[in-house]
Amino acid sequence: MDRQASLRKRFHRQGNREKSG
């Protein structure tokens, strides 16, 4: 798994709004 994939999974749990914001 790539490092980005790991972060994506974590962000997905919290929400995509934080990734965009």
PLY file of the C-alpha trace (Angstrom):
ply
format ascii 1.0
element vertex 21
property float x
property float y
property float z
element edge 20
property int vertex1
property int vertex2
end_header
0.00 0.00 0.00
1.34 3.44 -0.81
1.63 6.16 1.80
-1.02 8.22 -0.04
-3.42 5.27 -0.01
-3.03 5.02 3.75
-3.85 8.71 4.18
-6.77 8.43 1.76
-8.31 5.65 3.86
-7.90 7.73 7.03
-9.35 10.84 5.41
-12.24 8.90 3.96
-13.27 7.96 7.51
-13.25 11.59 8.67
-14.54 13.08 5.46
-13.35 14.46 2.14
-14.12 18.00 3.30
-10.92 18.14 5.38
-8.80 16.98 2.43
-10.29 19.74 0.27
-10.22 22.36 3.02
0 1
1 2
2 3
3 4
4 5
5 6
6 7
7 8
8 9
9 10
10 11
11 12
12 13
13 14
14 15
15 16
16 17
17 18
18 19
19 20
